[in-house]
Amino acid sequence: MHRAHQHLSAPPLAVEPTTGETHLRHHISPNGFYRGRKVVKTKSDE
């Protein structure tokens, strides 16, 4: 109970500059972009 008031209010969100999608900070976006670069191939790429 000592630190019950020190919780995070909302998860930090970021907007991907290339696609405009919202995603969690330090995670890749659903389309496979991270910091403006394509890092993971997705099914839509094939």
C-alpha positions in Angstrom: 0.0 0.0 0.0 3.0 2.3 0.4 3.4 2.9 -3.4 -0.2 2.4 -4.5 -0.4 5.9 -6.1 2.7 5.4 -8.3 1.1 3.6 -11.2 1.3 4.5 -14.9 -1.8 6.3 -16.1 -1.9 5.1 -19.8 0.5 3.2 -22.0 2.9 5.5 -23.9 1.8 5.6 -27.6 3.8 6.6 -30.6 2.7 7.5 -34.2 4.7 5.9 -37.0 5.9 8.6 -39.3 5.7 6.6 -42.5 2.2 5.0 -42.1 0.6 7.2 -39.4 -0.3 4.2 -37.3 -0.4 4.3 -33.5 1.6 1.7 -31.6 3.3 1.2 -28.3 6.7 2.9 -27.8 9.7 0.8 -28.6 7.6 -1.8 -30.5 7.1 -2.3 -34.2 3.8 -1.1 -35.8 1.3 -3.7 -37.2 2.7 -3.1 -40.7 6.2 -4.0 -39.6 7.7 -0.5 -39.4 10.0 0.7 -36.7 11.3 4.3 -36.6 10.4 4.9 -40.3 12.0 1.7 -41.7 10.5 -1.6 -42.7 12.0 -4.2 -40.3 9.6 -7.2 -40.6 8.0 -8.7 -43.7 4.3 -9.0 -43.4 1.7 -11.0 -45.4 0.7 -8.0 -47.3 4.3 -7.6 -48.7 4.2 -10.9 -50.5 
